[in-house]
Amino acid sequence: MPISDIYTGSGTVTASTTSATPLCSLITPATKRAFIVGIRIGIGATSYIAGNALFQLLVLGNAGSVTLGTSGTVTNDLTNTAIASLASFKYAGGTAYGVAPTTSTSVLWQQELPQTTGSSWEEFPPLGYEYVVPVSVGVGIFVTAAGTAASQTYNVEIIWSE
């Protein structure tokens, strides 16, 4: 892992579709790349909904076009205070994306969870196996919920270093 600052971007999103929905995105500037060192996802359902939710970390098909979205809370993990990062972390809660992230066929990571309260997962790749986000590229966490059109709450965090 590169020796640098570690950041956590977090947000909560409510979605009610069964198609791939962007939960958050991390887009790097033209001058710096990012290394994703951890992912946390969770389902905040109020009742059981049949089927599973598939979470995927994908390379964005339109990183240069993504606009708006809500700037998520970004903290420096050493000081646990809000701090600016070179990479741009956005999530789909609060302010909708003007131009939403689109999926690509490049799947970096995925996890399927049952749609029940408390379903959660953490992924921390071993040192040296971080998910690298090259300069001027973006990644996003998408969710595809099976068999439901009911509103569902998802919690998401991306931990990265620059």
N, C-alpha and C positions, 0 to 999 in steps of 0.2 A: 504494500500500500504506500502511496506517496506520502511523504512527510509534509503535512499541510493542515489547514483548518478543516474541521469537520462541521457540517451543517445538517440540520434536520428541517425539512419542510413538511408541514402537516395541514390537513383540512378534513372537513366532514361534508359529504355530498349526499343529497337525496335524489334518487333516480327512480323512474317508473316505467322503464322500457326493457324489452327482452333482447334488444340489439346491442352491439358493442358500444358502450358509453364511456367517454373519457372522464376519469375521476381527477387526474392531475397531470401536469406536464413539467418537465425540467428541460430548459433550452439553454444551450451554452452560447457564449458570445464568440465572435470571430478571433478572439485573442487567447482563449483559455478552454481547456477541456475539463470535464468533470469525471469523477470515479464514483459510481454508486456502490456504497459499501453496506447498505442495508435497506430493506423494504419491510414495512409493517402494514398489514391490512386487517380490517375487522368489519363485522356486520353488526349493526345496532338495531336489529329487528325488534318490534314490540310483540310479535307473535310468529309462530312457525309458518313458513311459506314453503310449499312443496318444491322440490328441486334444489339444484346447487347453483352457486354463482362462480363463474370462472374469471379469475383475475389474471391479467397478462401485462407484462412490461414489454412494450413494443417501441421500436424506432418509429418516430413520427414521419408520416408521408409528406407533411407540409410545415415543418418547423419554422421556416421563414415567414409564414403567413399567419400564424396563430396570434390572435389579438384578444384583448380584454381578459375575461376570467378574473378571479379574485386572487390578489397576491396573498399567498398563504403565510402563515406564521413561520418565519425562518429564524432558527436559533443557532447560536454557536454552541456546540455540545460541551465545550470546556467551561464556558461561563454561564450557559443556560440563559443568555439574554438575547433579545432580538438584535440582529446584526445584518448588514448588507452582504450579499454574496454576488459574485460575478455572474453566476448562472441564474436564470430567471425561473422561479418556481411559481406555478399558478395552479389553482384547482377550480373545479366547476361549481363550487358552492357559492351562494350569495349572488355574485354578478355572473351571468352566463357568458360564455365565450362569444365574442363577435364572430370570429372565425375559429371554430372548434378544431382541436387536433384530429387528424385522420390516422387511421391504422395503416400499417404496412404489413408485409409478410415476414418481417424480421422480428421473431419472438425471442427476447432475451431471457425471459423467466415467466412461469405461470404456476398458478395454484388454484385448485377448486375447493370450495368450502360449502357446507350445507347452509341454507338460508335461515339460520336460527340465531337468536340473541347470544352474543358472546363468542360466536365463531370467529377465530382470529388466527393469524399466522405471521411469523417473523422469518425473514430470510437474511442471513449474513454470510455472504460467500467467503471462503477461506482467503487469507492474505495472498495477494498475487492473482486472484481470480475475480477482481471487481468487474462490474459492468462498466466499460469505458464509453463515455459520451464524447465523441470527437468535437472539435471546434465547429461552430455554426450548425450543430445538429441538435435534435431534441428527442427525448423519450417520453412516453406517457404510460400511466397505468390505466387500463381499461377494464371494465367489468361487463360480463355478459351473463345476465340472470336467466335461468331456465324456467319456463312454464309459469311466469307471473307477469302481470301488468300492475301489480300493487306497488305502492310507493315503498321504497326500501332505503335505509340510511347506511352509508358506508364510511368508514374512517380509514384514512390513508396517510402514510408517512414515507418519505424517501430520505435516506441519510446519504450524504455525498461529501466527498473531499474535492478540493480544487488545487 
